[in-house]
């Protein structure tokens, strides 16, 4: 099939994923998070799937956490294998150690027979981050901004102020509120402040004389976007950092992008694509900026509410958005 083989009958990556999924006896590892802070406790699920009409009774499940090839924690237990079914084998909980920089870890698990032979192995990588230093920036958050997001910004350690004149960064999510005070806002931005829109409705908006066209994403909301690493604010991000973010309110991975925008002359911070079953319009912005006097104006359509406190790369992104 064209989904797993190319026109020359060379297997694609999906071929190997499908082949592995057809194993009659296998381990499955899952977690709603693959990013953690120092001191967080991971919670990975282990499942044992068996397609056969018989089930071995003498297998053991081995698991371990590794960093740079060194085993930090390990355990073993009797494997409960169901006949022609899947069985939950339990959680692997691990309190992440102190790290001073971004560090990669691996959960590895294996089914072992009575002779010590490995019948199946699986692994799940995750990343641990140090707690970031929050810049001492005075932030004004418009009264229309969602109260939950405002609370998260405050909990993260940013200094919220009650008036625009006290702030170095202005955060709005209402085009009408911006328009009502646009003359004063423009003057403050020209003098060096940042104006950040954390969300705007779909449509065409005029921001500081520039036309910004915002559209809903095609084919549903997206779980990922691409950091534009040529921008100085995004240079330390990795390709999949804005991807599968955990939502504190739902307790699971949630979509993070429901809109994208195009604005001539703006520089992207985070990009996405605009395509559907009919056409591909090419790259668009999920987040971008326009210089304005000594300051700049940024539009951010990435959904941050309920995501800042549990996704280190979401917090790092917001810090860059506010301060860089």
C-alpha positions in Angstrom: 0.0 0.0 0.0 1.2 3.5 -0.8 0.9 4.4 2.9 3.8 2.1 3.9 5.6 1.5 0.6 6.8 4.0 -2.0 6.3 3.7 -5.7 9.5 1.6 -6.0 8.3 -0.7 -3.2 10.8 0.6 -0.8 9.4 0.5 2.8 8.6 3.8 4.5 9.0 4.4 8.3 5.3 3.5 8.6 6.2 0.0 7.3 8.4 -0.7 10.3 6.0 0.8 12.8 3.2 -1.4 11.4 5.5 -4.4 11.5 6.3 -3.8 15.2 2.6 -3.3 16.0 1.9 -6.8 14.6 4.1 -8.5 17.2 2.0 -11.2 18.9 3.4 -10.4 22.3 4.6 -6.9 23.1 5.0 -4.1 25.7 3.4 -0.7 25.3 4.7 2.3 27.2 2.7 5.6 27.5 2.6 8.8 29.4 0.7 12.1 29.0 3.9 14.0 29.6 7.4 13.7 28.1 8.7 16.9 29.8 9.4 17.3 33.5 11.0 19.7 35.9 13.6 18.7 38.4 11.8 17.2 41.4 8.7 16.1 39.4 7.5 12.5 39.6 7.0 10.8 36.3 4.1 8.4 35.7 4.5 6.0 32.8 2.0 3.2 32.2 3.1 -0.2 31.0 0.7 -2.5 29.1 1.3 -6.0 28.0 -0.5 -7.0 24.8 -0.9 -10.6 23.6 -2.6 -11.6 20.4 -2.3 -15.4 21.0 -5.0 -17.7 22.3 -2.5 -18.9 24.9 -0.6 -16.9 27.5 2.8 -17.8 29.0 2.7 -17.8 32.8 6.4 -17.7 33.6 7.5 -14.3 32.2 8.8 -11.4 34.2 8.6 -7.7 33.4 11.9 -5.8 33.9 12.1 -2.0 33.7 14.7 0.7 34.3 15.4 4.4 34.0 18.6 5.4 32.3 20.6 8.6 31.7 23.6 8.5 29.4 23.7 4.7 29.6 23.7 4.7 33.5 20.8 2.9 35.2 19.3 5.2 37.9 16.4 3.0 38.9 15.2 -0.5 38.1 12.6 -3.0 39.1 11.1 -6.4 38.2 7.8 -8.0 38.7 5.8 -11.0 37.4 4.2 -10.4 34.0 0.5 -10.8 33.9 -0.2 -11.9 30.3 -3.8 -12.1 29.2 -5.1 -14.6 26.6 -5.8 -12.7 23.4 -6.0 -9.4 25.2 -4.1 -6.4 26.8 -3.3 -6.1 30.5 -2.3 -3.0 32.5 1.0 -3.9 34.2 1.3 -0.8 36.4 2.9 2.6 36.7 6.6 3.4 36.7 7.0 6.4 39.0 10.3 8.1 39.2 11.3 11.3 41.0 13.4 13.3 38.6 16.9 14.2 39.9 18.5 17.6 40.2 19.6 18.8 36.8 21.3 22.1 35.9 20.6 21.9 32.2 18.2 20.1 29.8 18.8 16.4 30.3 17.5 13.3 28.4 16.4 10.1 30.1 15.0 6.8 28.9 12.5 4.4 30.4 13.3 0.9 29.1 11.2 -2.2 29.7 11.5 -5.9 28.6 9.6 -9.1 28.9 12.0 -11.8 30.1 11.4 -15.6 29.9 12.5 -18.1 32.6 15.9 -18.6 30.8 16.7 -14.9 30.9 16.0 -14.3 27.3 14.4 -11.0 26.2 11.2 -11.6 24.2 10.3 -8.0 23.6 11.7 -4.6 24.5 10.4 -1.1 24.4 11.6 2.3 25.4 10.2 5.8 26.0 12.4 8.9 26.1 11.6 11.9 28.3 13.4 15.2 29.2 14.0 16.9 32.5 14.5 20.6 32.8 15.8 22.8 35.6 13.4 25.4 36.9 13.8 28.5 34.7 14.8 31.9 36.0 11.9 34.2 35.4 13.0 37.6 34.1 12.2 40.6 36.4 9.9 42.2 33.8 6.8 44.2 34.8 3.9 42.9 32.8 0.5 44.5 32.3 -2.3 42.1 31.5 -5.4 43.6 30.0 -8.6 43.0 32.0 -10.1 41.0 29.1 -7.3 38.3 29.3 -8.6 35.0 30.5 -8.3 34.9 34.3 -6.8 31.4 34.3 -4.0 32.4 32.0 -3.4 35.6 34.1 -3.2 33.5 37.2 -0.7 31.1 35.6 1.5 34.1 34.5 1.5 35.3 38.1 2.2 31.9 39.5 5.2 31.6 37.2 6.8 34.5 38.9 6.2 37.4 36.6 5.6 40.8 38.2 2.1 41.9 37.2 1.3 45.6 37.4 -2.0 47.4 37.3 -1.2 50.1 34.7 0.4 50.2 31.3 2.8 52.9 32.2 4.4 50.7 34.9 5.0 47.8 32.5 7.7 46.8 30.0 5.3 44.3 28.3 1.6 44.7 27.5 -0.5 41.6 27.1 -3.9 41.8 25.2 -6.3 39.2 23.9 -9.0 41.6 22.7 -8.8 43.6 19.5 -11.5 46.0 20.7 -9.6 46.8 23.9 -6.5 47.4 21.9 -8.3 49.7 19.4 -9.9 51.7 22.2 -6.4 52.7 23.5 -4.3 52.2 20.4 -2.9 55.8 20.3 -1.5 55.6 23.8 -0.4 51.9 23.3 1.4 52.7 20.0 3.3 55.6 21.7 4.5 53.3 24.5 5.6 50.6 22.0 7.5 53.1 19.9 9.3 54.1 23.1 10.5 50.5 23.6 7.8 48.4 25.1 6.4 45.0 23.8 2.8 44.6 22.9 1.7 40.9 22.8 -1.6 39.6 21.6 -2.2 36.1 23.2 -5.2 35.4 21.0 -7.4 37.2 18.5 -10.6 36.1 16.7 -10.4 34.9 13.1 -10.6 37.7 10.5 -8.5 40.6 9.2 -7.3 43.0 11.8 -5.3 46.2 11.4 -2.5 46.4 14.0 -0.3 49.5 13.9 -1.0 50.0 10.2 -0.3 46.4 9.3 -3.0 44.0 8.0 -3.0 40.7 10.0 -5.1 37.9 8.5 -6.1 35.2 11.1 -7.7 31.9 10.0 -8.8 28.8 11.7 -6.6 25.7 11.2 -7.8 23.3 8.6 -8.8 19.7 9.5 -9.1 20.4 13.3 -6.9 21.9 15.9 -3.2 21.0 15.9 -1.1 19.4 18.6 2.2 20.8 17.3 4.0 23.7 15.7 7.5 24.4 14.6 9.9 26.8 16.4 11.5 29.2 13.9 15.0 28.8 15.1 16.5 31.5 12.9 14.8 34.0 15.3 17.1 35.0 18.2 14.3 34.3 20.7 13.9 30.7 19.4 17.5 29.7 18.7 17.7 27.4 21.8 14.5 25.4 21.0 14.6 22.0 19.5 12.4 21.0 16.5 9.7 19.1 18.6 9.6 21.4 21.6 6.2 22.8 20.8 4.5 19.4 20.5 2.0 17.3 22.5 1.8 19.7 25.5 0.0 18.4 28.6 -3.1 20.3 29.8 -3.5 20.6 33.5 -7.3 21.0 33.2 -7.9 17.9 31.1 -5.1 15.8 32.6 -3.9 14.7 29.2 -2.3 16.0 26.0 -4.4 18.7 24.4 -4.4 20.7 21.2 -2.3 23.8 21.3 -3.1 25.6 18.0 -6.5 26.4 16.5 -5.5 29.4 14.4 -2.7 30.7 12.2 -2.0 34.0 10.6 -0.3 35.8 7.7 1.0 39.3 7.8 3.3 40.8 5.2 6.6 41.9 6.6 6.3 40.1 9.9 9.0 37.8 11.2 7.9 34.3 12.4 8.7 33.0 15.9 6.7 29.8 15.5 5.4 28.4 12.2 2.8 26.0 11.0 1.2 25.0 7.7 -2.1 25.9 5.9 -3.3 22.9 3.9 -6.5 20.8 3.4 -7.8 18.1 1.1 -7.8 20.6 -1.8 -4.7 22.8 -1.6 -1.5 23.6 0.3 -1.0 27.4 0.9 2.4 26.8 2.5 3.9 28.1 5.7 2.0 30.5 8.0 2.7 31.8 11.4 1.5 30.5 14.8 3.5 33.3 16.4 5.3 36.3 14.9 6.4 39.9 15.3 6.7 43.3 13.7 9.2 45.8 14.9 7.6 49.1 15.8 9.8 52.1 16.7 12.1 51.0 19.5 9.7 48.2 20.6 7.8 45.4 18.8 4.4 43.9 18.4 3.9 40.2 18.7 0.9 38.0 17.9 0.8 34.6 19.6 -1.9 32.1 18.7 -0.4 29.2 20.6 -2.7 28.2 23.5 -0.9 28.7 26.8 -3.7 28.4 29.3 -3.3 25.3 31.5 0.0 24.5 29.9 2.6 26.8 31.3 3.2 25.1 34.7 3.5 21.5 33.5 5.4 21.9 30.2 8.9 23.3 30.6 9.1 24.2 26.9 5.8 26.1 27.2 7.2 28.1 30.0 10.5 28.7 28.2 8.6 29.9 25.2 6.5 32.3 27.2 9.6 33.7 28.9 11.1 34.3 25.4 7.8 35.8 24.2 7.6 38.2 27.1 11.3 39.2 27.5 13.5 38.5 24.5 
